[in-house]
């Protein structure tokens, strides 16, 4: 199957949304942190082109490369869920104040 599609893995080494919910409800989190495999090497082992973004600014160039590959490909995008927590808390404050 040479169907061209791009898979994007948002990598944060944890169950980020569960961390957030546990910390919000209990003040701590448990059983949510883990190590990921090297997804790029894993994809390449199956002959799939793959890239890791080192920063959000890398994503557009990596996406262009992936789309040009004309094969199934993979992009790994490290993310930090803590920004989601800050945004959600701010939105919650704004909603309550409205």
N, C-alpha and C positions, 0 to 999 in steps of 0.2 A: 504494500500500500504506500504510494507516494503522495497521498493526499496532503497538500500543504495547509497546515494550521499551526498556530503558535500557542503554546501553553505558557502561562505565567504563574510561577510559584511565588507567593508572598511569604517570605521566610522571616520568622521572628523567634525561632527556637523556643516557642511556648504556645500554649493555647491562649492567645492574647485576650480574646473577649471573655474567656472564663476567668483569667487572672483578674481582669477589671471587675467582673461581677463579684468574685470572691472577696477582693479587697474592699469593694464598696459595702458589701454586706457584713463581712467578718473582720475587716481590718488587716487581713493577711491572705496569702494564697498557698495552696498545697497541691502537689501532684500535677502541676501544669507546666513545669520546665523540663526541657529535654534537648538532646542534641540531634540535629538533622544529619542525614547522610549528605555526601557531596553530590547534590543533584546534577551538577554539570558533568561530573565524571560518570555518574550513573547513566545519564542520557547518551553521552559519547560512547559508552561501552556497548550501547545498542545501535550505534551508527547515526544517532540523532545530533544535529548541530545544536549547541547549547552555549549560553553566555550567562555570566553573572554581572549584574550591575554593581558598581562600587558606590554609586550615589544616584539619587533620583535623576540627576542631569544626564546620566548615561542611558537612561531608558529609551529615549527617541532613537538614538543611533543603533542600539541593540535591536529595537523593533524593526527598523529598516533592514538590518542585516537578516533578521529572521524571516521577514516577508520576502526578501530577495532570494532566500535559500530554495524556495519552491519545494520544500520537504517539510514534514513535521519537525518542529523545532521547539526549543525550550529557553525561557528567560527566567533567571532567578533574581528576584528583586527583594533585597533585605528591607524590612520595614520595622518601625518602632511603634507599637500600639499605644505607648504612653501619650502620644499626641492625640489619639482618639479619646482618651480619658479626659484630657484637658478640654478638648472641644465639647465633649458631651456634658461635662460639668458646667461649662460656660453657657451652652445652649439651655441647660436645665435652669440655670439662674435667670437667663433672659426670659424663658417661658413663664416661670413663676412670677417674675416681675411684671409681665404684660397684662 
